[in-house]
Amino acid sequence: MQIPTSFELFRVFGIPVRAHLSVGLLMLYLVFTVGNLFYGLMFALMLLGSILLHELSHTAAAVAFGGHVCDIRLQLMGGCAMITRMPPKPWHECVMALAGPACSLLLAALFWGLSWAFATEEPRVWRIGGNYFTDGSTVTVQNFWLGVTAMLNFGLGCFNLLPAYPMDGGRVLRSALQMAGRTKVAATEIAVTVGQGFAVLWAAVSVLALLGVSMQAPEAWPEALRFGWDLLFGGGGLLLLAVAYMIWASGRRELAFARQEALYSRIYGGRS
């Protein structure tokens, strides 16, 4: 008897949204990084909600161009829209890849504005040595939860725009190379090579963090931005190391698939 590794949560326009068991590991990582059960779970739900909207944007663009989406999966390394029939033209893939980051960045702008619209007044505090002082005056502070939601979406959008295939930016790179005249296989080879370069860089940064090199965000940064940075580089860099492995392994699989697809096309008289 095969034990299921993912479970359907609900459906959006008939498309199943499934959660992989590794989502539990993501929640544990966030709880460990934050150091608080309630806050860790809240941040996990906010992150998964942002990822879901990101993937729904990919899905909408794919369907609009004639693609077919089997389901949307939430997992340890984010989300994935399982597209069983890709849109036919390279520029379709480019638009589809950009739809997710565009949605995330729009949500970031929306929640950043809301975080100041619902700002609070807090006592002004100075830190001198190990002591804190206040003179009774107040300072306007953005709403923390809305600010964190904004930074999660901002980070999600910007990070996915990096040309690390098969992330969104890498797919934009591949489609641009195809539109410039490269075959799909050649474009995939270049995009995968660039993606593997990012994987090596991130793995190196993760090793430095595991060896004890400080990756803390500057104190001058807004609290919400520092939190987003710590989510990625906290926990000894383990999350970034997992991302590096995912980029490396997924890129190799995508390249193998592109080569098989080209071989199939040549055998049956098509073009790659």
Residue pairs with C-beta under 8 A, 6 or more apart in sequence:
5 20
5 21
6 18
6 19
6 20
6 21
6 73
6 75
7 18
7 19
8 16
8 17
8 18
8 71
9 17
9 18
9 19
9 74
10 17
11 17
12 56
12 72
15 59
15 69
15 71
15 72
16 71
16 72
17 52
17 71
17 72
17 74
18 71
18 72
18 73
18 74
19 73
19 74
19 75
20 73
20 74
20 75
20 76
22 75
22 76
22 77
23 48
23 74
23 75
23 76
25 76
26 44
26 47
26 48
26 75
26 76
27 40
27 41
27 44
29 235
29 238
29 239
30 40
30 41
30 43
30 44
30 47
30 231
31 37
31 40
31 41
31 44
32 40
32 235
33 40
33 230
33 231
33 234
33 235
34 40
34 43
42 145
43 148
43 152
43 231
46 145
46 148
46 149
46 152
47 152
47 231
48 74
48 79
50 104
50 107
50 149
50 152
50 153
50 156
51 74
51 78
51 79
51 156
52 72
52 74
52 79
53 103
53 104
53 107
54 79
54 100
54 101
54 103
54 104
54 156
54 157
54 160
55 72
55 79
55 80
55 81
55 100
56 72
56 103
57 99
57 100
57 102
57 103
58 81
58 83
58 96
58 97
58 99
58 100
59 69
59 72
59 81
60 99
61 95
61 96
61 99
62 68
62 69
62 81
62 83
62 86
62 87
62 96
63 69
65 87
65 88
65 89
65 92
65 95
65 96
66 85
66 87
66 88
66 92
67 83
67 85
67 86
67 87
67 92
67 96
68 83
68 84
68 85
69 81
69 82
69 83
69 84
70 82
70 83
70 84
71 82
72 79
72 80
72 81
72 82
73 79
73 80
73 82
76 242
77 242
77 243
77 246
78 156
86 92
86 93
87 93
87 96
90 174
90 175
90 176
90 178
90 179
91 175
91 179
93 171
93 174
93 175
94 171
94 172
94 175
94 176
94 179
96 171
97 168
97 169
97 171
97 172
97 175
98 168
98 172
100 157
100 160
100 168
101 156
101 157
101 158
101 160
101 161
101 168
101 169
102 157
103 157
104 153
104 154
104 156
104 157
104 160
105 153
105 154
105 157
105 158
107 149
107 150
107 153
108 150
108 151
108 153
108 154
108 157
109 150
110 150
111 146
111 147
111 149
111 150
111 153
112 146
112 147
112 150
112 154
114 143
114 146
114 150
115 142
115 143
115 144
115 146
115 147
115 149
115 150
115 224
116 142
116 143
118 143
118 146
119 140
119 141
119 142
119 143
120 140
120 141
120 143
121 138
121 139
121 140
121 141
122 138
122 139
122 141
123 134
123 136
123 137
123 138
123 139
124 134
124 135
124 137
124 138
124 139
125 132
125 133
125 134
126 132
126 133
126 134
127 133
142 222
142 224
144 223
144 224
147 222
147 223
147 224
148 224
148 227
148 228
150 224
151 222
151 224
151 225
151 227
151 228
152 228
154 228
155 228
155 232
159 167
160 167
160 168
160 169
161 168
161 169
161 172
162 169
162 170
162 198
163 169
163 170
163 172
163 173
163 191
163 194
163 195
163 198
164 170
164 194
164 195
164 198
164 199
164 247
165 171
165 173
165 174
165 188
165 191
165 192
165 194
165 195
165 247
165 251
165 254
166 191
166 195
166 247
166 250
166 251
166 254
167 195
167 247
170 191
170 192
170 194
170 195
170 251
171 191
173 187
173 190
173 191
173 194
174 184
174 187
174 188
174 190
174 191
175 187
177 186
177 187
177 190
177 191
178 184
178 187
182 190
183 262
183 272
184 258
184 261
184 262
184 272
185 258
185 259
185 262
185 272
188 254
188 255
188 258
189 255
191 251
192 251
192 252
192 254
192 255
195 247
195 248
195 251
196 247
196 248
196 251
198 244
198 247
199 244
199 245
199 247
199 248
199 251
200 244
202 240
202 241
202 243
202 244
202 247
203 241
203 244
203 245
205 215
205 233
205 237
205 240
206 236
206 237
206 238
206 240
206 241
206 244
207 237
207 241
208 215
208 237
209 215
209 233
209 236
209 237
209 240
210 236
210 237
210 238
210 241
215 229
215 233
215 234
215 237
216 230
216 233
217 225
217 226
217 229
217 230
218 226
219 226
221 229
231 239
232 239
232 240
233 240
258 272
261 272
262 272
264 270
265 271
265 272
266 272
